Amino acid sequence: MAFDRHSDPRFDGWRLCRGPANWFTFLYPDSIEVRQTQTVIELRMKETASTEWSVTSKSKLPLKAIGVESPHVLSIVTWWDDTCRDHQRRNSPDLSVLFPEVVALQPATQLDLPCENEAWSGTSRRLKSACWLSRIFGRKSSFEWRLWTLRHEKLMIVATVQSPDRQPLDSRFLQLCEMVLSTLELAAQPAWPPDVFLKQVIDVARHHFPLLQSSASRGFSVRLGQSEISLSNFYRMYLQQPQNFRRIIVPGLTTVVRLQELGPDQLAPTLEEVKQRILPILSSESEPPSGERVQMPWVGGLCVGYVVDEDDSYRYVHQKMIEAWNLSPDDLHDLALKNLRRYSATHPLEVTMVGDDENPRVLMPVKPDAYNCSRVLDPDFHCQLRELFGPELILGVPNRDFFIAATLKDPELISQIRKRVDEDFSALHHPLTRRLLVVSADGVSEYCGP
């Protein structure tokens, strides 16, 4: 999903933040701390004992902050309004819910954005305490607030900031909020939230496979016939390209149906039939456990599983299969590693390198591949990386198709890689781990540095 980038020099050096479900992005300066949950984004000045402000001819912006948390917070809440009829939708939320006892209200300057939006400035009163004596004799406190509402497609975005009791809004923080909100870039085609995505998948399943029972199942999954399908990875793929919903979902559902139609001999092939197509594959230990798959714990929150490669897909090796093959887990691992080396020889890894032959800094695969990260299980591959980077190197494996290897000599670079791995782990399909790994002569271990 592509978002435009601002060329305004006022935003040079500002960081990018993504909203839920990739619905929007915005920029924010280093002086702002962002706290994000699934439903709310909060922006506040970083903890300060005092704050210095730079003054330019056009604006005042926080320059430097050094121990007390700012009382001013910009909160951004977004929801999907699935109301069928436009006239039933509200352009703005109910003010009485957000702010009790509004005593003053006036429109404020709208944001310069290509979507419906409103801005309101107001003052509200509230009791300082819920005690009944306070309700009778207590003095009501007041506070000022600012409200922005934006509507885009079926998205409703509400941003609010309010002052401490009996204090005005800080004009400089308010100006900074307006600048941050002015950088909002909205997705041209907003992705469905998970509950809507689940309903759409069920509709597609019922349309394409009407003879099979389709329904929601435990967690974020659907049941199609006798199979339960987790939608987590499909949803991650969909968030990156919501315009390709059917292209993502239909092949996956078709594969499941095809597997259900296979006979016992096809579902449990002989070892000779698949011996050269068994490969190792990494998965996250946080994935829902499956008592049938053959898995072994590894390092950094990862597990090693085994699959039978089917060219355009793969299926996992189950416990009953290795029992029928009379293979131990160690024998299976050795066989899979042997096949991985053969696969690597016929599918050479294309990489992008940062640095030069004398001082290589970063290496990344050019093309996604289901077995890219499986290569890090191979000691021969470790030797190749160590010849390039030295005795030890850092490795990030945020998802199945992508890894990043880098020198261990540059702490600042490691910090940047940690951030990149964390972002990719959160955004890409088939996530593996946020943790960094170290490759050395002893093998692979978890990185314990800062």
C-alpha positions in Angstrom: 0.0 0.0 0.0 1.5 3.3 -1.0 1.2 6.6 0.9 2.3 10.0 -0.4 5.2 11.6 1.3 5.3 15.2 2.4 7.8 17.5 0.9 7.2 20.4 3.3 10.5 21.3 4.9 8.8 21.8 8.3 8.5 18.0 8.5 12.1 17.1 7.7 13.3 14.4 10.1 9.8 13.6 11.4 9.0 10.0 12.0 6.3 7.9 10.3 3.5 6.2 12.3 0.9 3.8 10.9 -2.6 3.6 12.1 -4.6 0.4 12.7 -5.1 -1.8 9.7 -2.9 0.5 7.6 -5.8 2.9 7.5 -3.6 6.0 7.6 -0.2 7.3 8.4 1.0 10.5 10.0 4.3 12.1 10.8 5.5 13.3 14.3 8.7 14.9 15.6 11.2 13.4 18.0 9.9 15.5 20.9 6.6 13.5 20.8 6.1 10.1 22.3 3.6 7.8 20.6 1.8 5.1 22.5 -0.4 2.8 20.4 -2.9 0.0 21.2 -5.3 -1.7 18.8 -7.9 1.0 19.1 -6.2 4.2 20.4 -3.1 6.2 19.5 -1.8 8.7 22.2 0.7 11.4 21.5 2.3 13.4 24.3 5.4 15.5 24.8 8.3 13.3 26.0 8.9 13.4 29.8 10.3 16.8 30.7 11.4 18.8 33.7 11.4 21.8 31.4 10.7 22.4 27.8 12.5 24.8 25.4 10.8 26.1 22.4 12.3 27.2 19.1 10.6 30.2 17.6 10.6 30.7 13.8 8.8 33.3 11.8 6.0 30.9 11.0 5.6 28.6 14.1 6.7 27.6 17.5 7.8 24.0 17.8 9.3 22.0 20.7 13.0 21.9 20.3 14.3 20.1 23.4 12.7 18.2 26.2 14.5 17.0 29.3 11.5 14.2 33.9 7.7 15.3 34.2 5.1 13.8 31.9 3.1 16.3 29.9 -0.5 16.7 31.0 -1.5 17.3 27.4 -2.3 14.3 25.3 -3.6 14.0 21.7 -5.8 10.9 21.4 -6.7 9.4 18.1 -9.5 6.8 17.9 -10.5 5.2 14.7 -13.4 2.8 14.0 -15.1 1.2 11.0 -18.7 2.5 10.5 -20.4 -0.3 8.7 -23.8 1.5 8.6 -25.5 0.6 5.4 -27.2 3.9 4.7 -25.4 7.2 4.5 -28.1 9.1 6.3 -27.9 6.8 9.3 -24.2 7.7 9.9 -23.2 10.6 12.1 -20.6 13.0 10.8 -19.4 13.6 14.4 -19.6 11.6 17.6 -21.9 12.6 20.4 -20.2 15.4 22.3 -22.0 14.5 25.5 -20.2 11.2 25.5 -16.8 12.7 25.0 -17.2 15.8 27.1 -19.7 16.2 29.9 -21.6 19.4 30.5 -20.5 21.5 27.5 -20.8 25.1 28.5 -19.1 26.7 25.4 -18.8 25.4 21.9 -17.6 27.0 18.7 -16.4 25.7 15.3 -12.6 25.8 14.8 -10.5 25.8 11.6 -10.8 22.6 9.6 -7.8 20.6 8.7 -6.5 21.0 5.1 -7.1 17.4 4.1 -8.9 15.9 1.1 -11.6 14.3 3.2 -14.7 15.4 5.1 -13.6 16.9 8.4 -14.8 19.1 11.2 -13.0 20.9 14.1 -14.7 22.1 17.3 -13.4 24.0 20.3 -15.2 23.9 23.6 -15.2 24.1 27.4 -16.8 21.6 29.7 -17.5 21.4 33.5 -17.3 18.3 35.7 -17.4 17.6 39.4 -14.0 17.1 41.0 -15.2 14.1 43.0 -18.0 11.5 42.7 -18.8 11.7 46.4 -22.4 12.8 47.0 -21.3 15.6 49.4 -19.1 16.9 46.6 -22.0 16.8 44.2 -24.0 19.0 46.6 -21.4 21.4 47.9 -18.4 20.8 45.6 -17.1 23.3 43.2 -17.2 22.2 39.6 -13.9 22.2 37.7 -13.7 23.2 34.0 -11.4 22.3 31.2 -10.9 23.3 27.6 -10.8 20.8 24.7 -10.4 20.6 21.0 -12.0 18.0 18.7 -11.3 17.0 15.1 -13.4 14.5 13.2 -12.5 13.0 9.8 -14.6 10.7 7.6 -13.1 8.7 4.8 -15.0 5.9 3.1 -16.3 3.9 6.1 -13.6 5.2 8.5 -14.4 7.6 11.3 -11.3 9.2 12.9 -11.7 11.2 16.0 -8.8 13.2 17.6 -9.1 15.0 20.9 -7.0 17.0 23.3 -8.1 18.6 26.6 -6.5 20.8 29.2 -5.9 20.0 32.9 -8.6 21.2 35.3 -9.1 25.0 35.3 -6.3 25.5 32.9 -6.4 26.6 29.2 -5.1 24.5 26.4 -1.4 25.0 25.8 -1.4 26.9 22.5 2.0 25.6 21.4 0.9 22.0 22.0 -2.3 22.7 20.2 -0.4 24.1 17.2 1.8 21.0 17.2 -1.3 18.7 17.2 -2.7 20.6 14.2 0.6 20.1 12.3 0.7 16.4 13.1 -2.9 15.9 12.0 -2.2 17.9 8.8 0.3 15.1 7.8 -2.4 12.4 7.8 -2.4 10.3 4.6 -5.4 8.1 4.2 -5.4 4.8 2.4 -7.1 5.1 -1.0 -8.9 1.8 -0.2 -9.2 1.2 3.5 -8.8 -2.4 4.5 -11.6 -4.1 6.4 -11.1 -4.6 10.1 -10.7 -8.3 11.2 -14.4 -9.0 12.0 -15.5 -7.7 8.5 -12.6 -9.6 6.8 -13.8 -12.8 8.5 -17.4 -12.3 7.3 -16.1 -11.6 3.7 -14.0 -14.8 3.7 -17.0 -16.8 4.8 -19.1 -15.3 2.0 -16.4 -16.1 -0.6 -16.1 -19.7 0.8 -19.9 -20.2 0.5 -20.0 -18.8 -3.0 -17.1 -20.9 -4.4 -17.8 -24.1 -2.4 -21.5 -24.2 -1.7 -21.5 -27.9 -0.9 -19.1 -27.4 2.0 -20.2 -26.0 5.4 -18.5 -22.7 6.0 -18.6 -20.9 9.4 -16.5 -18.8 11.8 -14.4 -20.9 14.1 -12.3 -20.4 17.3 -10.1 -17.3 17.3 -9.5 -15.6 14.0 -10.3 -18.6 11.8 -12.9 -20.2 9.6 -14.1 -23.8 9.3 -14.5 -25.1 5.7 -15.8 -28.6 5.5 -13.5 -30.7 7.8 -10.7 -28.1 7.9 -10.0 -25.2 10.2 -8.1 -22.3 8.5 -6.3 -19.6 10.5 -6.8 -16.2 8.8 -3.9 -14.4 10.5 -1.4 -14.7 7.7 -4.0 -14.1 5.0 -5.1 -10.9 6.8 -1.5 -9.6 7.0 -1.2 -10.2 3.3 -4.5 -8.4 2.7 -3.5 -5.4 4.7 -0.6 -4.8 2.3 -2.8 -5.1 -0.8 -6.6 -4.8 0.1 -7.4 -4.5 -3.6 -6.4 -8.1 -4.1 -8.7 -9.7 -1.5 -10.0 -12.5 -3.8 -6.5 -13.2 -5.3 -5.3 -13.8 -1.7 -8.2 -15.8 -0.3 -9.5 -17.9 -3.2 -6.2 -19.9 -3.8 -5.8 -20.5 -0.1 -9.4 -21.9 0.2 -8.9 -23.9 -3.0 -5.8 -25.6 -1.6 -7.6 -26.6 1.6 -10.5 -28.1 -0.4 -8.1 -29.9 -2.7 -6.3 -31.5 0.3 -9.7 -32.6 1.7 -10.4 -34.4 -1.6 -7.1 -36.4 -1.5 -7.3 -40.1 -0.7 -5.5 -41.8 2.2 -2.6 -42.8 0.0 -2.1 -39.1 -1.1 -2.4 -37.7 2.4 0.0 -40.2 3.8 2.5 -40.8 0.9 5.3 -43.3 1.2 8.7 -41.9 2.1 10.1 -42.7 -1.3 7.5 -40.6 -3.0 8.4 -37.4 -1.1 11.9 -38.1 0.3 13.6 -35.4 -1.8 10.8 -32.8 -1.3 11.0 -32.7 2.5 12.3 -29.3 3.7 12.7 -27.5 7.0 10.7 -24.3 7.7 10.8 -21.9 10.6 7.7 -20.8 12.5 7.0 -18.7 15.6 6.6 -20.5 18.9 3.6 -18.1 19.5 1.6 -19.7 16.7 -1.4 -21.8 17.8 0.0 -25.2 18.8 -0.8 -28.2 16.6 -0.4 -31.6 18.2 -0.1 -33.2 14.8 2.8 -31.3 13.2 6.4 -32.4 13.8 8.2 -29.4 15.4 11.3 -28.9 17.4 12.1 -25.8 19.5 15.0 -23.6 18.3 16.3 -20.2 19.4 14.8 -16.7 19.7 11.2 -17.8 20.0 11.4 -19.9 16.9 10.5 -23.5 16.1 11.7 -25.8 13.2 8.9 -27.5 11.3 9.0 -29.8 8.2 7.0 -29.6 5.0 6.6 -31.5 1.8 7.2 -29.1 -1.0 4.5 -29.0 -3.7 6.0 -26.4 -6.0 3.3 -23.8 -5.6 2.5 -24.7 -1.9 3.6 -27.0 0.9 2.0 -29.2 3.5 3.3 -29.9 6.9 4.8 -33.3 8.0 2.7 -34.8 10.8 3.6 -37.2 13.5 1.7 -40.1 11.9 3.7 -39.6 8.7 7.1 -40.1 10.3 5.7 -43.0 12.3 4.7 -44.7 9.0 8.1 -43.8 7.5 9.9 -45.2 10.6 11.9 -42.0 10.9 13.0 -40.3 14.2 12.7 -36.5 14.5 16.5 -36.3 14.2 16.5 -38.4 11.1 13.8 -36.2 9.6 15.9 -33.1 10.4 19.0 -34.5 8.8 17.0 -35.4 5.7 15.4 -32.0 5.5 18.7 -30.2 5.9 20.2 -32.3 3.1 17.3 -31.4 0.8 17.7 -27.7 1.8 21.3 -27.7 0.6 20.1 -29.2 -2.7 17.4 -26.6 -2.9 19.9 -23.8 -2.2 22.1 -25.0 -5.0 19.3 -25.0 -7.5 17.8 -21.7 -6.2 20.8 -19.5 -5.6 20.1 -16.6 -3.2 20.0 -13.1 -4.8 21.0 -10.5 -2.3 21.3 -6.7 -1.9 24.5 -5.6 -0.1 25.1 -2.4 1.7 28.8 -1.5 2.0 31.6 -2.9 -0.1 33.8 -6.0 -0.3 36.2 -4.6 2.3 33.6 -3.4 4.7 30.2 -5.2 4.2 27.5 -3.9 6.5 24.1 -5.3 5.6 22.9 -8.2 3.4 19.2 -8.9 2.4 17.5 -11.2 -0.1 16.2 -9.6 -3.2 13.2 -11.9 -3.8 10.8 -13.3 -1.2 10.9 -17.1 -0.9 9.2 -19.5 1.5 12.6 -21.0 2.3 14.7 -17.9 2.6 14.8 -18.0 6.4 15.2 -21.8 6.4 18.7 -21.2 5.1 19.8 -19.9 8.5 19.4 -23.5 9.8 22.3 -24.7 7.6 25.8 -24.5 9.1 27.2 -24.2 5.6 25.3 -21.0 5.1 26.6 -19.7 8.5 30.2 -20.2 7.1 29.3 -18.1 4.0 28.0 -15.3 6.2 30.9 -15.4 8.6 33.4 -15.2 5.7 31.6 -12.0 4.7 31.0 -10.3 8.0 33.6 -11.8 10.3 33.5 -14.3 13.2 30.1 -13.0 14.5 27.2 -11.3 12.9 23.6 -10.1 13.6 20.6 -11.8 12.0 17.0 -10.6 11.9 14.2 -12.9 10.7 11.0 -10.9 11.0 9.0 -13.1 8.6 9.3 -16.4 6.7 10.4 -14.8 3.4 12.9 -12.2 4.5 16.0 -12.0 6.7 18.6 -9.3 7.3 22.2 -10.0 8.2 24.6 -7.3 9.4 28.0 -6.7 11.0 28.1 -6.8 14.8 30.6 -3.9 14.8 28.2 -1.0 14.5 25.8 -0.4 17.5 23.9 2.3 15.7 23.3 0.0 12.8 22.0 -2.7 15.1 19.6 -0.3 16.6 18.2 0.6 13.2 18.0 -3.1 12.3 16.1 -3.8 15.5 13.5 -1.2 14.6 13.2 -2.5 11.0 12.7 -6.0 12.2 10.1 -4.9 14.7 8.2 -3.0 12.0 8.3 -5.9 9.5 7.3 -8.5 12.2 4.2 -6.4 12.9 3.3 -5.7 9.3 4.3 -8.7 7.1 2.6 -12.1 6.7 4.1 -15.3 8.2 5.8 -13.4 11.1 8.6 -15.2 12.9 10.3 -13.2 15.6 11.1 -9.7 16.8 14.3 -10.9 18.5 17.7 -10.6 16.9 20.0 -13.6 16.5 23.8 -14.0 16.5 25.6 -16.3 14.1 29.0 -17.4 15.4 31.3 -20.5 15.3 29.1 -22.0 17.9 26.0 -21.8 15.7 23.0 -19.5 16.2 22.0 -17.9 19.6 19.8 -15.1 20.7 21.3 -11.6 20.7 21.5 -10.2 24.3 22.9 -6.8 23.5 21.2 -3.4 24.0 
